[in-house]
Amino acid sequence: MEWKQIPLGPLQTNCYILWNEKRECMIFDPGEQPELIKKFVKENNLFPIAVLLTHAHFDHIGALDSIRDEFKIEAYLHQKEASWLSDPSQNLSQLFMPNNQIIQRKAENHLKEEGSLKIGSFLFQVLETPGHSPGSVSFYHQESGAVFSGDALFQGSIGRTDLPKGNQAELIDSIHTKLLTLPEETIVLPGHGPVTTIGEEMDHNPFLNGF
């Protein structure tokens, strides 16, 4: 398995592409600039099979319809944010981008609970990690030793909780009970910023010490 981080848009939201030896790939959080995602996929002879969304804030979904249409694939999103893709007030584009509000089609597949998610030959553990948003999830891919954490956990930081429906206590609990229980060598692939590891954040993340 291999993965690629592609920062997109003015907020440099990380889109990730994970692929196997058959060149099948998963696309995580296509936030903007769909042409960059398409270019990487085509130049590397990859075959997308699904889009996984860690949550439905505007900066993680802006290229969703373009990617779905290009590759004829479906999206997966937690059911708590099922209505957000098509609602600029909930995905916050109305607040942050009033002149360029984002409206995407609803996800074809809604995640209802934690547990195994198998798509093709890819197997993930879906971890509910709310706090940044109510339907935030992290996707743990044991085979790669990596977790796609969205905006829950960053290098040296955590996701914002001052946005509508954010909850800091809930986020701290999510991180401690869901993410920090993963093996310390697990690679954390966050929604913004550089890659880190669970062990690194356990030892050095100031937001997690003392809680």
FENDARA-V339465 format. One line per field, one symbol per residue. phi: phi as a letter, one per 30 degrees, with the letter a starting at -180 (. if undefined). burial: b if it has 9 or more other C-alpha atoms within 8 Angstrom, else e. Layout:
BEGIN
phi->???
burial->???
END
This chain:
BEGIN
phi->.bbbcbdbidchddcbbcbcddidbccchddaheddddddeddchcbdbacccdacdedcbdceddddddchbccbadddceddecbedddidddcbecbdcbcddddbcdcadkdbcbiccbbcdcdbdkdadcdbccccdecibbcchcdbbdiabddbcdeidaddddededddccdddeddedccddbiddbbddddddbdddcdjc
burial->eeeeeebbbeebbbbbbbbbeebbbbbbbbbbbbeebbeebeeeebebbbbbbbbbbbbbbbbbbebbeeeebbbbbbbebbebbbbbbbbbbbeebeeebbebebbeebbeebeeeeeeeebbbbbbbbbbbbbbbbbbbeeebbbbbbbbbbbbbbbbbeeebbbbebbbebbbebbbeeebebbbbbbbbebbbbbbbbeebebbeee
END
